[in-house]
Amino acid sequence: YELACYTYSNKSYKELSTDGIKTEMQLWSEEVTPLLGNVSLFVFAKGEDITDKGVQYSGEKYEVLKSYGFTGYIGFSDDGKAWFNAYSDHSRMGRIMVTGSNLQSHPEWFEGIFDAYSVKDKARK
C-alpha cells in the first residue's frame, strides 16, 4: 500500500487561505506523520483543487504543500475522464469519483470499468 494525505480536516483547499493550509499541514505533521511516516501523495478533499486541471502548480498554496514533501497530487475529474500530468517537480491526476451521485447522474463515466446500472441498489436513492 501507499498511503496518502486526504487533508487534515477534510476542508476545501481551494477555499482555505494559505495560512489555513499552513495550519492544516502543521497539524498533519505533528499528529499524523509520527504514525504514518512521510507520505508524498496528497488527495484533495471536497472535489476541490488549488488550481484548474492541466495547469502546473505554482503559488503560495502549492509551495506550502511542497514544503511538506508532497510530490503527487490527486484531484478529481468533473467530466468523467481521468487525467494525468507530469512535471519536473510534481505530478497531478484527476480521478473519477465513484459516488452514488455520479453513478446516478453519470453512469456513462464508468463504461469499460464496470456497469453502473448493475451496482446501483434500486431500493435506495
Disulfide bonds with the S-S distance in Angstrom:
none
